[in-house]
Amino acid sequence: MNKKLKIGLSKNVRTKRPFFILAVFSLVLFHGAFIPLSAAENVMSLRGAKLEIGGELELEIIDSQANGGGGNSNPRMSIDKIVITPKVHVSSDILFKADIEFSPDSAVKLDEAWVKFSGLPLNSWVTLGQEDPFIHVSRKTESYPILGYAFWQDEDLGVFMGGSAGPVYYRLSATNGRRLRDRQASEDATFPIPTDDDSNGENNANKQIGVGLGLNHSFKDGHSVDILPFWYTADLTANDITYLNTISGYANTTNQDQTRYGVNLDYTLGGFEFFAQYMMAEDGVLDRDGWYVQPSYKQKLGMNRLQSVEFLLRYEEYNVDLPNVSTDSRTWDRQTMTIAIISEIVKGLKIKTEYYLNDEDTGGSDVDNNELLVQAEVKF
């Protein structure tokens, strides 16, 4: 690890909270740069705590067939994001982590910021701060499943708890809740769907409660199964109800009920992994459901410039309980097949090649929006 690191602040950064965080973060780095490194632990000592600095850079090429909806049908190269991730080990049982994300439009976003307290009674832990929902999964591909775009891509602000007793484990959360908004359901910004968007500044009484009770059983090394049924409940805000009434075919209503429930299934046998997720969502009188299955196989090679190759296939369906309206993509039913090859060149560098075959029930003519993505992902 270099003893001196420099962080540049763009003049375009106008948001007060990210600027303050970056200023504090830079000060911490400046302070830590003059403290000797611990060769044994490869971290910087910070007044009794231990500081680690990680990060990620994603450079990608996208070729989309999008023929409408504001899409860009020309192949293009871009920096998807740059992430700086500080971790502070306050003690063996207290960890602070943050993800500070820089995007190509010069925006700076505090993606995550939380403190985790481990080693609590009954083999439990508590996390306070801005964190992923506990149904968030490691998707492996750059693209999210449609269920991910819709329901668990974004973080929420609140309290998260978990613990285990043998193979049985639980998850609990009490959070601000996220606001319903439009979001793309692919790498290209076309044909949006309703999504649970992070809106951590919400100042309302409509908090979200989440519960999960799972089973994680290991048959032997490299052979395991993990099943997690889950349920979330909240009340819609006035803004959510206003948003829903903009969707074609949605009946004007003041129904405030919001529910999400489903199950995750993860089965691993050596280099083979099978993951599946099913979800049902109710927002007022809007019902949606979806599912996907994702088998993958990773072959370790150990070559000088090719450590491993992973082959992945994902099939998914997403359904909206409204008549399909060709001029409103939020009413469309969707099916997507993803074919991916993930090559680990050396430790910290992956090349992801992904092709998405997208199909939509539009209520009118078909749209062409298949996509090809090639990404270089560098982590340090």
N, C-alpha and C positions, 0 to 999 in steps of 0.2 A: 504493500500500500504506500503511495506517495505521502511524504510528510507535509506537503503543501498542496492544497486544493484551492481552486478559484471558482467562484460562482459569479456570472455576469447577470445583471438585472437590466431587462429591456426597458426603454423609456415608454414603451406602450403599455406597461403594466399599470393599471389605474385602480385595480381593486384593492382596497385597504387591507383585508385580512391576508391574502396571499403575499402581499408585499411585506407585511409585518413578519410573517412566518419566515420568508426568505431572508429578511434582515437578521432575525434571531439565528437562523440556521447558519448563515455566513459567519456570524460572530462566534458561534460554537466551533465551526471549522477553524477559524483563525486562532481561537484559544487552544484547540486540540493540536494544531500544527506544531506547537512548540513543546508538546509533552511527549516523552519517549514512547515509542511503540513497544508493546509486549510481543516479542518474537514468538512466544509460545502460543498466545491466543490470537495474534494478528488483529488486535483492536487497539484503539486509543484509550488511554485512561482519562477519565473526565471527572475529577474531584470524587474519586471513589467509585464512580460508575464506569461502564465500558461502552464505548461508542463504536458502532460499525457503520460504514457508509457503503451502500449498494446503489444500483441503478440499472436502467434499461434504455436501450435505443432501438426503435423499430423503423426500418427503411423498407418501403414496399413499392411494388409495381402492380397496378390494377388495370385490368382490361374488362370493361363492362359492355354488355349488349343493350343497356338501357335505352329505350326509345321514347321516353317521356317522363313526366313527373319531376322534371328538373335535373335529371341524371346527366352524367358526362360519359358519352360513348367512346371517347378517345382514350387509348392507353396512356397512362400517366405514372410518373414516379413521384413519391413524396415521402417526407419524414412523418410517420404516423404520430409518434410521440416520443418524448424524452422524459424519463422518470428518475428522480433522485429519491432514494429511500434511506433515511437515517433510522437506526435502531439504537436505543440506549438501554443497556442492561443495568437497571438501577440496583438490583440484587438478583439472586438466583431465582426469586419468585416474582419479580416485578419487571416488566418489559414495556418500554414505550416504542411505538413505531409510527412513522408517517410516510405517506407517498405524496411527493410534490411533482405534479405533472405539467410539463411544458408542451404546448401544442403548436402547430405551424402558424396559427393566426396570432401568435404572440400572447395568447391568454395563458395565465398561470392558475392552476386549480389545485386545491388541497383535496386530494382524492381520498386519503385515509389519514386518520390521526386518532390513536387510541392508546390506552394503558391497560395492560393485562396483569391481573393478580392471580398467580397460580399457587398450588400447594395448599389450598383451603380444605377444610374438613370435608369428608366424604368424597375425596378425590375430585374436587370441583375447582372451577375457576370463574372469574368475573372479568369482563372487559367493559371499560367505560370509554365512550367516544364515538367517532364516525367510522363505521365498519361495514363489511359486506354482510348481507343476510345469511343466516346459517345454511340456507339451501343452495347458496352459491357453490359451484363446483369448478374443478380444474378442467377447462374445456379442451385443452391441448391445441386446438386450432386457433388461428387468429380470429376467425369469425365466431360469433356467439350462435348457439341455437336460437330459433325464434322465441322460445320460452325465455331464454336468457335476455334477449333484447327487451321483451315485454315485462319481465317480472323480477329478475335478480342481477341485472348488470350493474346497477348503481348501489352505492352505500347508503346507510341510514344512520341517524344520530340517536344514541340511546344507551341502554344497558343490555349486555349480552351475557348469558350464563350457560355453563355446561358442566357435566360431570359424568362419571361412569361407575358401574358396579359389575365387575366381570365383563361379559360381552355386551351388557345392556348399557346404553348411554342416553342422556337427555340433552335437549337444547331449549333455552328460553330466551325471549327478547321482549323488551318494552321500549319502543322507539317513537320518534316524531311521526313516522309515516312519510310516504312519498306522494308527490302530486301527479295526477294523470295528465300526460302530455303526449304530443306526437313524437315518434322517433322512427328512423329508418329501420328496416328489418333485414338489412344486408350491409355489405361494405360500401355500396354506393348509396348516396342520399336520395333514394327514390321510394315512392309508394309507402308512406309511413303507416304505423300501427299505433294503437294506444299503448302507452308504457308507464310503468311506475318510475317516474323520474325523481332523482335526488333533489330534494328541496328542503335542506336541513335548517333553513331559517323559519320554517313554519311556526306560527304563534297561534295555535288553536288547541282545543281540548280533545281533538280526535286522534288519539295516539293508537299505534298498532301494537297488538300483542301476538307473539308467535310462540308456538309450542311444537317440539319434535321429540319423538321417543324412538330410538333406533336400536339395532342389533348388529354388532360387528364381531364376526366369528372367524378365527383363523384355524383352518384345518391343519396346516403345516406352513413352513416358510414358503412364501410366494403363492399360497393358495388360500384365498379368503373371500368372504361375502359380507357386504354392508348394506343394510336395508334401513331407510329412514322415512317413515310417514311423518307428515307435517301439516300444520294448520295455522293460519293467520286470520285475525279479525280486526276490523277498525270501522270507523264511520267516515263517510265521504265528507269533504269540506264543501263549502258553497262554491269554491272555484272548480272542484271536481264535477259538481252537478252542472255547472255552466258549461264545462268542457263536454260532458257527455251529451248535452243537448245540441251540440254542433255536429254529432255523428248522424249520418243519414239513416232514417228509420227508427232512431231511438225515440221512445215515447216520452214526452215531457213529463217529468216526475220529480218529486222531492225525496224519493227513496234514498236513504243515506247508508244502507248496509253495504259493507265491503268484506269479502271473504276470499281467501286463497287456501287451497288444500291440495295435497298430492303425495307422491312418494318418489324417493330416489332409490335406485338399485345399482350396486357396484359389485361386480364379480371379477376376481383376478386369479389367473392360473399361469404362473411363470411370466412369459412375455406377452400373454394374451390378456386383454381386459375387455369386459362388456359392461357398458354403462347405459342406463335407461332412466328416463324421468317422465312422469305424468303429472299434469296440473289441471285444476279446474279453478276458474276465477269468476266471481260475481261482483259487479260494480253497479249498484242500483238495480236496474232491470236488464243490464247488459251481461250476458253470460258468454264466457269463452272457455275453451279447453284445448289442450294440446298434449302431444307426447313425442318423444324421440328415442331411438335406439342407436347406440354408437359402439360397434365392435372395433378393436384396434389390436395390432400386433407389433411389438418392438423387438427388433433383432440387434443385439449388441455385436459390433464388428471389431472394435479395438484397433482399427487401422490408424495410421499416423495422421491422416487428414479426413477420416470419416469414422467417428466413434460408434454411431448407431444409426439405424433407419427405422422409422415407425410408419406403418400403413394404417390409415383410418378411413372408415366409412360411416356416414351418419345419415339416417333417414328420419324425417320429421313431418308432422302434420299440426296445423294450427287452425282452429275453427271458431267462427264468430256466429252467434245465434241471432243474426239479423239478415234480411235479404241482401244479396250481393248487389252493390250499386257501382257501376263501372267508373263513375266520377269520384268515388270516395273509397280509397284503398283501405280505410280502417274497417270496412265491412267485408273485406275479401277473406275467403278461406285460402290457406296456403299449404303447399307441400314443397319440401326442399331435399335434394340429395347432395351431400357433400363428399367429395373424394379428396383425400389429402395424403401427402408424403412429407414427413417431418424428418429432416436429416440433421443430426448433430455432427457438425464438422469437427470442432474441438470443444472442450469444456467452455461454456459461456456463449457459444455461437451456434445458432440453429438456422437452417434454411427451410422455410415452410412453403410448399407448393400446394395450393388448394383450388379446386374447381367446384362451383356451386351451380347446380341445375335447379332453377327456381320455377315453380309452377303456381299459378294463382287462378282461383275461380272468381272472376271479376264481375260476372253478370253481364258482360259484353264481350268485346274482342279480346284476344290474348295479348299479353305484353311480352316483349323479349327483354329479359334482364338476367340472363346467365352471366356469371362472372368468373374470371381467372385472377388469382392473387399469388404473387411470389414475394415473400418477405424475408429479410435478414433480421433476425432478432439477436441482439447482443446484450448479455447480462453480465454485470460485474459485482 
